[in-house]
Amino acid sequence: MAGVVLGESGRRVLIPAGTRLAVWGDPIAHSRSPQLHAAAYAVLGLDWTYERRRVDVIRFPEALASLDASWRGLSLTMPLKGVAHAAARALDRRAELTGAVNTLVLGADGPRGFNTDVGGIVRALAEEGVVDPPRARIVGAGATATSALVALSELGVSEVDVVARRPEAVEPLTALGAALGIAVSATSFDAGTFRAVAVTIATLPGDARIPDAVAAALAADGGFLLDVVYGHGPTTLSAAWDHAGGRSTSGLGMLLHQAVLQVRAFTTGGVADALPDEPAVLAAMRRALESDA
């Protein structure tokens, strides 16, 4: 039977009876989500299963429609965040702003979509002591850059430079920035020099090619670097930050904290309410991440 629990802001939320969860994407073999979620549900005393399944954009609608009442929710990675957004019957604000959903909570009223990547970035940066930076930089203008921009707005940033190969790719971010009250400017990789910032969020793939001179210029006065990729070893940018004596971190912190918010969504129907003994849950998930490194 489905149950009623306290959800966001004390609101009573009907949670489906299912105990099955999974992460979908293509590729998917690299995903650390099963280990993270298994650790969380063990601490919470929940006998839930969390699987990994390769699903592409074309097969997504049929795969979603095939899920029965035993399913509680899905984590979505690339390239499914856009189609998951379209499939959701209701969206949280972060998903509405970004047009991306990485979490679907299933139920009789249809899937509810969340973007926990935004909160994952906010929490990962706060853990590193990055709070209320006046100016920031995003490297890359793809889908993850949108979540990075919303996260920076929540941190109180008023100016963001987006470094991209094609200026026209920055236009959607400029429009979103205007809606968020952020001045977004586009800068080419060929600029040679870049404005000083308090934090840089790199949203490029791990194998992205960046000339050493450009990476060095980005590292100079680039502030703290959050490189959202993980599992690829040092990237060109993280190596440049190390060489410049700057502080940086990989995307593992973002992965960890967005997963905590997913666990909240699957257990309460929303992301606002902390889990019972959340510090213990977070610690167990962190240990699982470190042991799988």
Secondary structure, DSSP 8 states (H G I E B T S, - for coil): --EEEE-GGG-EEEE-S--EEEEEESS-TT--HHHHHHHHHHHHT---EEEEEE--TTTHHHHHHT--TTEEEEEE-TT-HHHHHHH-SEE-HHHHHHT--SEEE--TT--EEE-HHHHHHHHHHHHTT--S-SEEEEE--SHHHHHHHHHHHHTT--EEEEEES-GGGGHHHHHHHHHHT-EEEEEEGGGS-----SEEEE-S-TT----HHHHHHHHTT--EEEE---SS-S-HHHHHHHHHT--EE-THHHHHHHHHHHHHHHHHSSSSS--TTHHHHHHHHHHHHHHT-
